[in-house]
Amino acid sequence: MASDFFRQVYRVVSTIPAGQVATYGQIAAYVGNPRAARTVGWALHGLPAGSGVPWHRVINAQGAISTSREGSRAAQQRAMLEEEGILFDERGRTDLARYGWKGLR
């Protein structure tokens, strides 16, 4: 059973539109605990398949896919973001100024 914090994370992440990304810290701040970026990662990691929550739109503060998602899951996340038009540089980073989510309005 998901905690209230996890449910809040899923609600906020569900508002990130295609073609934009947010950081773990940004999501943590929106749900009221700006120091809980890692917990946001755990919440997204535990999502069941087919949840509909766009987990792939959350990346680290450097504009890269988190190293804890290495391997096929990282490749899947990058492919999903590229399908939405998000570009990565040779270091595997995206431009947060260009693709960064501006947040809830």
N, C-alpha and C positions, 0 to 999 in steps of 0.2 A: 504494500500500500504506500503510495507516494505521500511524502510529508507536505505540509502547507507550503513550505519553501519551494519544494520541487514543483508543486502545482502552479505557484506564482511564476516560476521560471518558464514552465511550459506555456503559460498564458502570454507572457511577454515575448518569448521567442516566436510564438505563432503569429505575431504582428509584424515581424520583419519581412518586408516584401522581397520577391524574387529580384535578383540583381543587386542586392545590398547585403552587407555583412555587419555583424556587431561583435564586440569582444566579450569574453567571459566576464571581465570586470565591469563592463558597461551593463550587462544583464544583472549582475550582482547588485550594482548600485540602484537599478530600477526596482528591484524587489526589496530594497531597504537594508541591504547588508553589503556595502561596498568592498568589504574585506573577504568576501566569500566566493571569489572567482573560481577557486578549485572545486568548491561545492557545486557551482553551476556546471562545471565539467562532469562531475559525478552524476548529476541529475540527467544530463543529456546522454551520457554513456549508458545509463540504465533504461533508456526508453525502449519499449517493446517495438518490434518490427511492425510497420503499418500504423504507427501512432498518428501520423499526419503532422507532427511537429517538425518544422524544418531545421533540425539540429545542425545540418551542414552549413547553415548561415552564421554560425558562431565560431570565431577564430580567436587566436591569441592577440595580445596587444601590439605585437610586431607586424601584424597583418599576415601571419602565416598560419598554416594548419598546425595544431598543437602536436608536439613530438610524441605525446602519449597515444596519438592516433596513427602511428607509423604503420606501414604495411598496406594491406588491401583496403582497410577502412579509410586511411588517409588518401589513397588514390581515388577511392569512391567519392570522398568528400570534395576533392579537387575537381573531379570530373563533373560532379553535380553543380558546383559553382561555375565552372567554365561553360556548362550548358546554359546557365542563366546570364552569360555575358561577362562574367568577372574574369579579368586577366591577371596573370601572375608573372613576376619578373624571373630572371635567371636564378635568384636566390629562393624562389618559392614564396615570395611575398606579394601581397596585393596592396594597392594604394588605398589606404583607409580614408584619405581626403576625398577620393573619387567615389569609392563604393561603400563607404561607411554609413551605416544607418543613423539617421538623425534623432531617432527615438520616438517615444510616444508623444502625440500632440494632443 
